[in-house]
């Protein structure tokens, strides 16, 4: 159960599975103990699997791991005062993985709202990858680094994505 901090009682989880009962699932492991907590991980942050069930943020721009694995299911947000990972004392961590049938709603600030968000038309799609803080972005996305594709832009604070980890 998510317990928002007293300093931010209105905080809500920015990743909401819409079509996930059989299409997406959470995948358990551990957060990389070497990750320096230099920025916040929100539910919806793009994550890489770097070893045997060890996850770290996937950072766009060629630094760090080269393949995205899934989307964070937990907050590890020192700037917000929320750390669902170390609060248990175990460093347990979970990511959402899914196939092309899985549709998720992502709320700001878990995506790059400075990017240009334009859904595809006529059956076209817009691939999504991560920016330098692990947030979903269309900027720089290609077949080698895509984790999802944009389904719709509902508002400036809400997008719908379809999980897609396959090379086209």
Buried (B, 14 or more C-beta within 10 A) or exposed (E): EEEBEEEEEEBEBBBBBBBBEEBBBBBEBBBBEEBEBEBBBBBBBBBBBBEEEBBBBBBBEEEBBEEBBBBBBBBBBBEBEBBBBBEEEEBBBBBBBBBEEBBBBBBBBBBBEEBEBEBEEEEEBBBBBBBBBBBBBBBBBEEEBBBBBBBBEEEEEBBBBBBBBEEE
